[in-house]
Amino acid sequence: MPLSSPQQAALDAIDASADDLRALSLAIHAQPELGYEETHAHAVLSDFLESAGYEVERGAHGLDTSFRASFRTGSSDAPVVAA
């Protein structure tokens, strides 16, 4: 079954970022943390997303290790991945 245009675009974006995503994964893996104490992972993920152009709300929802990341395209009909 052929992929839709958005599916192919998502796969292409992941492939283009493969090296950065692997480095991100290894950075988190290298410093294991207990649940709700993931301060290193929180910082690494938040910094990564900010450097990619996302607006990151650190400590979202009243939890120090949570974040909410948004990426605005300027198009009101752009797809929403999660809300």
Backbone as XML, in Angstrom:
<?xml version="1.0"?>
<chain id="A" units="angstrom">
  <residue number="1" name="MET">
    <atom name="N" x="0.837" y="-1.170" z="0.000"/>
    <atom name="CA" x="0.000" y="0.000" z="0.000"/>
    <atom name="C" x="0.889" y="1.242" z="0.000"/>
  </residue>
  <residue number="2" name="PRO">
    <atom name="N" x="0.705" y="2.120" z="-0.939"/>
    <atom name="CA" x="1.546" y="3.329" z="-0.998"/>
    <atom name="C" x="1.234" y="4.279" z="0.160"/>
  </residue>
  <residue number="3" name="LEU">
    <atom name="N" x="2.246" y="5.023" z="0.552"/>
    <atom name="CA" x="2.097" y="5.986" z="1.642"/>
    <atom name="C" x="1.437" y="7.252" z="1.135"/>
  </residue>
  <residue number="4" name="SER">
    <atom name="N" x="0.686" y="7.912" z="2.031"/>
    <atom name="CA" x="0.124" y="9.214" z="1.690"/>
    <atom name="C" x="1.240" y="10.250" z="1.728"/>
  </residue>
  <residue number="5" name="SER">
    <atom name="N" x="0.976" y="11.388" z="1.159"/>
    <atom name="CA" x="1.973" y="12.469" z="1.134"/>
    <atom name="C" x="2.412" y="12.877" z="2.548"/>
  </residue>
  <residue number="6" name="PRO">
    <atom name="N" x="1.477" y="13.065" z="3.507"/>
    <atom name="CA" x="1.914" y="13.410" z="4.868"/>
    <atom name="C" x="2.734" y="12.296" z="5.525"/>
  </residue>
  <residue number="7" name="GLN">
    <atom name="N" x="2.372" y="11.044" z="5.266"/>
    <atom name="CA" x="3.134" y="9.933" z="5.829"/>
    <atom name="C" x="4.552" y="9.929" z="5.280"/>
  </residue>
  <residue number="8" name="GLN">
    <atom name="N" x="4.687" y="10.120" z="3.984"/>
    <atom name="CA" x="6.007" y="10.134" z="3.369"/>
    <atom name="C" x="6.821" y="11.320" z="3.867"/>
  </residue>
  <residue number="9" name="ALA">
    <atom name="N" x="6.175" y="12.461" z="4.034"/>
    <atom name="CA" x="6.861" y="13.646" z="4.550"/>
    <atom name="C" x="7.382" y="13.390" z="5.964"/>
  </residue>
  <residue number="10" name="ALA">
    <atom name="N" x="6.575" y="12.715" z="6.787"/>
    <atom name="CA" x="7.008" y="12.399" z="8.146"/>
    <atom name="C" x="8.201" y="11.457" z="8.126"/>
  </residue>
  <residue number="11" name="LEU">
    <atom name="N" x="8.143" y="10.424" z="7.300"/>
    <atom name="CA" x="9.268" y="9.489" z="7.197"/>
    <atom name="C" x="10.525" y="10.181" z="6.687"/>
  </residue>
  <residue number="12" name="ASP">
    <atom name="N" x="10.382" y="11.055" z="5.721"/>
    <atom name="CA" x="11.540" y="11.789" z="5.194"/>
    <atom name="C" x="12.168" y="12.676" z="6.264"/>
  </residue>
  <residue number="13" name="ALA">
    <atom name="N" x="11.318" y="13.331" z="7.074"/>
    <atom name="CA" x="11.826" y="14.201" z="8.135"/>
    <atom name="C" x="12.566" y="13.379" z="9.194"/>
  </residue>
  <residue number="14" name="ILE">
    <atom name="N" x="12.028" y="12.217" z="9.537"/>
    <atom name="CA" x="12.693" y="11.342" z="10.508"/>
    <atom name="C" x="14.024" y="10.865" z="9.959"/>
  </residue>
  <residue number="15" name="ASP">
    <atom name="N" x="14.041" y="10.436" z="8.706"/>
    <atom name="CA" x="15.290" y="9.985" z="8.094"/>
    <atom name="C" x="16.334" y="11.093" z="8.068"/>
  </residue>
  <residue number="16" name="ALA">
    <atom name="N" x="15.914" y="12.315" z="7.759"/>
    <atom name="CA" x="16.845" y="13.444" z="7.691"/>
    <atom name="C" x="17.423" y="13.790" z="9.064"/>
  </residue>
  <residue number="17" name="SER">
    <atom name="N" x="16.691" y="13.448" z="10.119"/>
    <atom name="CA" x="17.119" y="13.765" z="11.482"/>
    <atom name="C" x="17.694" y="12.561" z="12.212"/>
  </residue>
  <residue number="18" name="ALA">
    <atom name="N" x="17.921" y="11.475" z="11.507"/>
    <atom name="CA" x="18.324" y="10.216" z="12.147"/>
    <atom name="C" x="19.559" y="10.368" z="13.034"/>
  </residue>
  <residue number="19" name="ASP">
    <atom name="N" x="20.581" y="11.054" z="12.570"/>
    <atom name="CA" x="21.802" y="11.204" z="13.369"/>
    <atom name="C" x="21.531" y="11.974" z="14.658"/>
  </residue>
  <residue number="20" name="ASP">
    <atom name="N" x="20.763" y="13.065" z="14.555"/>
    <atom name="CA" x="20.434" y="13.862" z="15.740"/>
    <atom name="C" x="19.562" y="13.073" z="16.711"/>
  </residue>
  <residue number="21" name="LEU">
    <atom name="N" x="18.602" y="12.314" z="16.178"/>
    <atom name="CA" x="17.725" y="11.521" z="17.038"/>
    <atom name="C" x="18.495" y="10.412" z="17.744"/>
  </residue>
  <residue number="22" name="ARG">
    <atom name="N" x="19.457" y="9.823" z="17.054"/>
    <atom name="CA" x="20.292" y="8.788" z="17.689"/>
    <atom name="C" x="21.133" y="9.398" z="18.807"/>
  </residue>
  <residue number="23" name="ALA">
    <atom name="N" x="21.727" y="10.560" z="18.560"/>
    <atom name="CA" x="22.524" y="11.230" z="19.594"/>
    <atom name="C" x="21.653" y="11.586" z="20.792"/>
  </residue>
  <residue number="24" name="LEU">
    <atom name="N" x="20.440" y="12.029" z="20.540"/>
    <atom name="CA" x="19.500" y="12.348" z="21.611"/>
    <atom name="C" x="19.194" y="11.100" z="22.437"/>
  </residue>
  <residue number="25" name="SER">
    <atom name="N" x="18.922" y="10.012" z="21.765"/>
    <atom name="CA" x="18.631" y="8.746" z="22.438"/>
    <atom name="C" x="19.808" y="8.282" z="23.293"/>
  </residue>
  <residue number="26" name="LEU">
    <atom name="N" x="21.001" y="8.362" z="22.747"/>
    <atom name="CA" x="22.192" y="7.931" z="23.482"/>
    <atom name="C" x="22.468" y="8.823" z="24.686"/>
  </residue>
  <residue number="27" name="ALA">
    <atom name="N" x="22.200" y="10.124" z="24.551"/>
    <atom name="CA" x="22.411" y="11.051" z="25.670"/>
    <atom name="C" x="21.478" y="10.718" z="26.830"/>
  </residue>
  <residue number="28" name="ILE">
    <atom name="N" x="20.242" y="10.354" z="26.518"/>
    <atom name="CA" x="19.290" y="9.993" z="27.569"/>
    <atom name="C" x="19.654" y="8.633" z="28.164"/>
  </residue>
  <residue number="29" name="HIS">
    <atom name="N" x="20.009" y="7.698" z="27.312"/>
    <atom name="CA" x="20.353" y="6.350" z="27.764"/>
    <atom name="C" x="21.588" y="6.352" z="28.667"/>
  </residue>
  <residue number="30" name="ALA">
    <atom name="N" x="22.514" y="7.252" z="28.407"/>
    <atom name="CA" x="23.773" y="7.299" z="29.158"/>
    <atom name="C" x="23.587" y="7.753" z="30.600"/>
  </residue>
  <residue number="31" name="GLN">
    <atom name="N" x="22.446" y="8.342" z="30.900"/>
    <atom name="CA" x="22.219" y="8.851" z="32.251"/>
    <atom name="C" x="20.821" y="8.430" z="32.726"/>
  </residue>
  <residue number="32" name="PRO">
    <atom name="N" x="20.670" y="7.182" z="33.163"/>
    <atom name="CA" x="19.364" y="6.689" z="33.608"/>
    <atom name="C" x="18.832" y="7.494" z="34.790"/>
  </residue>
  <residue number="33" name="GLU">
    <atom name="N" x="17.515" y="7.665" z="34.823"/>
    <atom name="CA" x="16.881" y="8.418" z="35.900"/>
    <atom name="C" x="15.608" y="7.697" z="36.339"/>
  </residue>
  <residue number="34" name="LEU">
    <atom name="N" x="15.230" y="7.905" z="37.579"/>
    <atom name="CA" x="14.001" y="7.336" z="38.114"/>
    <atom name="C" x="12.795" y="8.122" z="37.619"/>
  </residue>
  <residue number="35" name="GLY">
    <atom name="N" x="11.642" y="7.483" z="37.608"/>
    <atom name="CA" x="10.410" y="8.134" z="37.197"/>
    <atom name="C" x="10.128" y="9.391" z="38.002"/>
  </residue>
  <residue number="36" name="TYR">
    <atom name="N" x="9.687" y="10.410" z="37.328"/>
    <atom name="CA" x="9.383" y="11.725" z="37.899"/>
    <atom name="C" x="10.631" y="12.437" z="38.437"/>
  </residue>
  <residue number="37" name="GLU">
    <atom name="N" x="11.809" y="11.912" z="38.113"/>
    <atom name="CA" x="13.067" y="12.558" z="38.486"/>
    <atom name="C" x="13.964" y="12.708" z="37.253"/>
  </residue>
  <residue number="38" name="GLU">
    <atom name="N" x="13.353" y="12.737" z="36.093"/>
    <atom name="CA" x="14.105" y="12.749" z="34.830"/>
    <atom name="C" x="14.548" y="14.161" z="34.459"/>
  </residue>
  <residue number="39" name="THR">
    <atom name="N" x="15.339" y="14.779" z="35.310"/>
    <atom name="CA" x="15.763" y="16.162" z="35.055"/>
    <atom name="C" x="16.725" y="16.252" z="33.870"/>
  </residue>
  <residue number="40" name="HIS">
    <atom name="N" x="17.611" y="15.279" z="33.732"/>
    <atom name="CA" x="18.549" y="15.286" z="32.601"/>
    <atom name="C" x="17.794" y="15.081" z="31.287"/>
  </residue>
  <residue number="41" name="ALA">
    <atom name="N" x="16.930" y="14.074" z="31.238"/>
    <atom name="CA" x="16.158" y="13.813" z="30.020"/>
    <atom name="C" x="15.281" y="15.005" z="29.678"/>
  </residue>
  <residue number="42" name="HIS">
    <atom name="N" x="14.682" y="15.627" z="30.681"/>
    <atom name="CA" x="13.843" y="16.813" z="30.471"/>
    <atom name="C" x="14.645" y="17.926" z="29.809"/>
  </residue>
  <residue number="43" name="ALA">
    <atom name="N" x="15.835" y="18.184" z="30.326"/>
    <atom name="CA" x="16.678" y="19.244" z="29.779"/>
    <atom name="C" x="17.139" y="18.906" z="28.361"/>
  </residue>
  <residue number="44" name="VAL">
    <atom name="N" x="17.575" y="17.660" z="28.139"/>
    <atom name="CA" x="18.073" y="17.250" z="26.827"/>
    <atom name="C" x="16.962" y="17.340" z="25.778"/>
  </residue>
  <residue number="45" name="LEU">
    <atom name="N" x="15.795" y="16.817" z="26.109"/>
    <atom name="CA" x="14.672" y="16.852" z="25.165"/>
    <atom name="C" x="14.193" y="18.279" z="24.900"/>
  </residue>
  <residue number="46" name="SER">
    <atom name="N" x="14.060" y="19.062" z="25.958"/>
    <atom name="CA" x="13.601" y="20.445" z="25.800"/>
    <atom name="C" x="14.585" y="21.266" z="24.966"/>
  </residue>
  <residue number="47" name="ASP">
    <atom name="N" x="15.869" y="21.131" z="25.262"/>
    <atom name="CA" x="16.898" y="21.846" z="24.501"/>
    <atom name="C" x="16.872" y="21.426" z="23.028"/>
  </residue>
  <residue number="48" name="PHE">
    <atom name="N" x="16.731" y="20.127" z="22.779"/>
    <atom name="CA" x="16.695" y="19.599" z="21.414"/>
    <atom name="C" x="15.514" y="20.196" z="20.648"/>
  </residue>
  <residue number="49" name="LEU">
    <atom name="N" x="14.355" y="20.182" z="21.254"/>
    <atom name="CA" x="13.169" y="20.710" z="20.580"/>
    <atom name="C" x="13.269" y="22.209" z="20.342"/>
  </residue>
  <residue number="50" name="GLU">
    <atom name="N" x="13.781" y="22.948" z="21.322"/>
    <atom name="CA" x="13.963" y="24.392" z="21.134"/>
    <atom name="C" x="14.928" y="24.677" z="19.990"/>
  </residue>
  <residue number="51" name="SER">
    <atom name="N" x="15.997" y="23.897" z="19.901"/>
    <atom name="CA" x="16.970" y="24.122" z="18.825"/>
    <atom name="C" x="16.377" y="23.786" z="17.456"/>
  </residue>
  <residue number="52" name="ALA">
    <atom name="N" x="15.321" y="22.970" z="17.452"/>
    <atom name="CA" x="14.645" y="22.614" z="16.195"/>
    <atom name="C" x="13.513" y="23.589" z="15.862"/>
  </residue>
  <residue number="53" name="GLY">
    <atom name="N" x="13.347" y="24.620" z="16.676"/>
    <atom name="CA" x="12.358" y="25.642" z="16.375"/>
    <atom name="C" x="11.024" y="25.497" z="17.092"/>
  </residue>
  <residue number="54" name="TYR">
    <atom name="N" x="10.929" y="24.564" z="18.029"/>
    <atom name="CA" x="9.697" y="24.390" z="18.785"/>
    <atom name="C" x="9.632" y="25.393" z="19.926"/>
  </residue>
  <residue number="55" name="GLU">
    <atom name="N" x="8.433" y="25.791" z="20.286"/>
    <atom name="CA" x="8.207" y="26.588" z="21.485"/>
    <atom name="C" x="7.984" y="25.579" z="22.610"/>
  </residue>
  <residue number="56" name="VAL">
    <atom name="N" x="8.835" y="25.611" z="23.635"/>
    <atom name="CA" x="8.786" y="24.610" z="24.696"/>
    <atom name="C" x="8.388" y="25.266" z="26.010"/>
  </residue>
  <residue number="57" name="GLU">
    <atom name="N" x="7.360" y="24.710" z="26.623"/>
    <atom name="CA" x="6.941" y="25.119" z="27.955"/>
    <atom name="C" x="7.486" y="24.072" z="28.924"/>
  </residue>
  <residue number="58" name="ARG">
    <atom name="N" x="8.516" y="24.436" z="29.655"/>
    <atom name="CA" x="9.130" y="23.511" z="30.613"/>
    <atom name="C" x="8.319" y="23.501" z="31.905"/>
  </residue>
  <residue number="59" name="GLY">
    <atom name="N" x="8.260" y="22.345" z="32.540"/>
    <atom name="CA" x="7.482" y="22.227" z="33.765"/>
    <atom name="C" x="5.984" y="22.346" z="33.514"/>
  </residue>
  <residue number="60" name="ALA">
    <atom name="N" x="5.547" y="21.896" z="32.366"/>
    <atom name="CA" x="4.136" y="21.999" z="31.993"/>
    <atom name="C" x="3.261" y="21.185" z="32.934"/>
  </residue>
  <residue number="61" name="HIS">
    <atom name="N" x="2.038" y="21.639" z="33.098"/>
    <atom name="CA" x="1.027" y="20.914" z="33.867"/>
    <atom name="C" x="1.427" y="20.705" z="35.328"/>
  </residue>
  <residue number="62" name="GLY">
    <atom name="N" x="2.275" y="21.599" z="35.842"/>
    <atom name="CA" x="2.645" y="21.544" z="37.250"/>
    <atom name="C" x="3.617" y="20.444" z="37.627"/>
  </residue>
  <residue number="63" name="LEU">
    <atom name="N" x="4.269" y="19.848" z="36.633"/>
    <atom name="CA" x="5.225" y="18.773" z="36.899"/>
    <atom name="C" x="6.592" y="19.205" z="36.393"/>
  </residue>
  <residue number="64" name="ASP">
    <atom name="N" x="7.566" y="19.275" z="37.274"/>
    <atom name="CA" x="8.888" y="19.795" z="36.919"/>
    <atom name="C" x="9.538" y="19.083" z="35.739"/>
  </residue>
  <residue number="65" name="THR">
    <atom name="N" x="9.285" y="17.804" z="35.583"/>
    <atom name="CA" x="9.954" y="17.040" z="34.523"/>
    <atom name="C" x="9.109" y="16.896" z="33.262"/>
  </residue>
  <residue number="66" name="SER">
    <atom name="N" x="8.012" y="17.618" z="33.183"/>
    <atom name="CA" x="7.189" y="17.548" z="31.970"/>
    <atom name="C" x="7.440" y="18.772" z="31.104"/>
  </residue>
  <residue number="67" name="PHE">
    <atom name="N" x="7.059" y="18.661" z="29.846"/>
    <atom name="CA" x="7.136" y="19.807" z="28.951"/>
    <atom name="C" x="6.044" y="19.683" z="27.906"/>
  </residue>
  <residue number="68" name="ARG">
    <atom name="N" x="5.755" y="20.815" z="27.291"/>
    <atom name="CA" x="4.816" y="20.850" z="26.172"/>
    <atom name="C" x="5.528" y="21.584" z="25.045"/>
  </residue>
  <residue number="69" name="ALA">
    <atom name="N" x="5.580" y="20.958" z="23.880"/>
    <atom name="CA" x="6.273" y="21.557" z="22.740"/>
    <atom name="C" x="5.274" y="21.823" z="21.623"/>
  </residue>
  <residue number="70" name="SER">
    <atom name="N" x="5.351" y="23.022" z="21.053"/>
    <atom name="CA" x="4.467" y="23.414" z="19.959"/>
    <atom name="C" x="5.304" y="23.920" z="18.804"/>
  </residue>
  <residue number="71" name="PHE">
    <atom name="N" x="4.854" y="23.596" z="17.613"/>
    <atom name="CA" x="5.519" y="24.088" z="16.407"/>
    <atom name="C" x="4.461" y="24.727" z="15.532"/>
  </residue>
  <residue number="72" name="ARG">
    <atom name="N" x="4.605" y="25.983" z="15.273"/>
    <atom name="CA" x="3.622" y="26.731" z="14.489"/>
    <atom name="C" x="4.091" y="26.837" z="13.041"/>
  </residue>
  <residue number="73" name="THR">
    <atom name="N" x="3.201" y="26.487" z="12.130"/>
    <atom name="CA" x="3.540" y="26.572" z="10.702"/>
    <atom name="C" x="3.027" y="27.840" z="10.069"/>
  </residue>
  <residue number="74" name="GLY">
    <atom name="N" x="2.100" y="28.513" z="10.748"/>
    <atom name="CA" x="1.491" y="29.696" z="10.175"/>
    <atom name="C" x="0.252" y="29.370" z="9.358"/>
  </residue>
  <residue number="75" name="SER">
    <atom name="N" x="-0.055" y="28.106" z="9.250"/>
    <atom name="CA" x="-1.220" y="27.671" z="8.481"/>
    <atom name="C" x="-2.284" y="27.145" z="9.443"/>
  </residue>
  <residue number="76" name="SER">
    <atom name="N" x="-3.488" y="27.688" z="9.338"/>
    <atom name="CA" x="-4.558" y="27.252" z="10.232"/>
    <atom name="C" x="-5.072" y="25.860" z="9.880"/>
  </residue>
  <residue number="77" name="ASP">
    <atom name="N" x="-4.776" y="25.392" z="8.682"/>
    <atom name="CA" x="-5.244" y="24.053" z="8.294"/>
    <atom name="C" x="-4.134" y="23.005" z="8.375"/>
  </residue>
  <residue number="78" name="ALA">
    <atom name="N" x="-3.047" y="23.343" z="9.061"/>
    <atom name="CA" x="-1.941" y="22.381" z="9.234"/>
    <atom name="C" x="-2.405" y="21.243" z="10.140"/>
  </residue>
  <residue number="79" name="PRO">
    <atom name="N" x="-1.864" y="20.042" z="9.928"/>
    <atom name="CA" x="-2.294" y="18.921" z="10.766"/>
    <atom name="C" x="-1.840" y="19.079" z="12.206"/>
  </residue>
  <residue number="80" name="VAL">
    <atom name="N" x="-2.626" y="18.533" z="13.114"/>
    <atom name="CA" x="-2.300" y="18.506" z="14.539"/>
    <atom name="C" x="-1.917" y="17.068" z="14.862"/>
  </residue>
  <residue number="81" name="VAL">
    <atom name="N" x="-0.723" y="16.875" z="15.395"/>
    <atom name="CA" x="-0.242" y="15.538" z="15.706"/>
    <atom name="C" x="-0.791" y="15.073" z="17.043"/>
  </residue>
  <residue number="82" name="ALA">
    <atom name="N" x="-0.769" y="15.940" z="18.040"/>
    <atom name="CA" x="-1.310" y="15.615" z="19.349"/>
    <atom name="C" x="-1.749" y="16.903" z="20.009"/>
  </residue>
  <residue number="83" name="ALA">
    <atom name="N" x="-2.768" y="16.813" z="20.813"/>
    <atom name="CA" x="-3.266" y="18.015" z="21.478"/>
    <atom name="C" x="-3.567" y="17.723" z="22.931"/>
  </residue>
</chain>
